Amino acid sequence: MATNLALDDALLAQAFSLSGFRTKRETVNAALAEYVEKRRASEIVALFGTVDYDRSYDYKALRSRGNGNPR
């Protein structure tokens, strides 16, 4: 998809030099991918402490069923 963007030239130059990519397009796509990854990670971190768990669950009992396979 062709898109025209007004980008901060100084910021793009910094990202371009730090990235090691050969084109501005690769640099911008990598920056977008990193942004999405960080946002998704922060959403996961926000879930910590919000999920209930069963205190009586014994994961070690599953190991004793043989070769570590909980089947």
C-alpha positions, 0 to 999 in steps of 0.5 A: 500500500503506497502511503505518503507520510511527513516523517521527522527527518532527524528521527528517521536518520537516527533510526536508519543509522542505528538499524543497519537496514539498507532502505528507509522502508525497511527501517520504518517497517522494523520500527513499526513491528517493534512498536507493535511488539512492545505494545502487545508485551505491555498489555500482557504485563498489565494482566499480571496479578489479574488471573486466578489460579488453583492453589491446589494444582500440583504440577509435580504430580503430572511429572510422575506419570512417566517421561514427563508426558501429562497424558 
